[in-house]
Amino acid sequence: MERAEFGVKGMTCDHCVMTVTKALKGVEGVKLAEVSLAEERAKVTFDPTKASLEQLKEAVNQAGYKAV
């Protein structure tokens, strides 16, 4: 398992946090996704043989937010 941390811009409420969390957990290989509204960050534990950092960020972007 690998752990990645990156910024998420555009979240304004707990619903946003749930949407980003769901998008990340929808990526194959993601074991754990923790999203913080206050810190504007996502921390993800994933299997690097099934997912990449680029795929995680793309999932966030597809959900309507900006992964940085």
Stockholm file with secondary structure:
# STOCKHOLM 1.0

chainA/1-68         MERAEFGVKGMTCDHCVMTVTKALKGVEGVKLAEVSLAEERAKVTFDPTKASLEQLKEAVNQAGYKAV
#=GR chainA/1-68 SS CEEEEEEEESCCSHHHHHHHHHHHHTSTTEEEEEEETTTTEEEEEECTTTCCHHHHHHHHHHTTSEEC
#=GC SS_cons        CEEEEEEEESCCSHHHHHHHHHHHHTSTTEEEEEEETTTTEEEEEECTTTCCHHHHHHHHHHTTSEEC
//
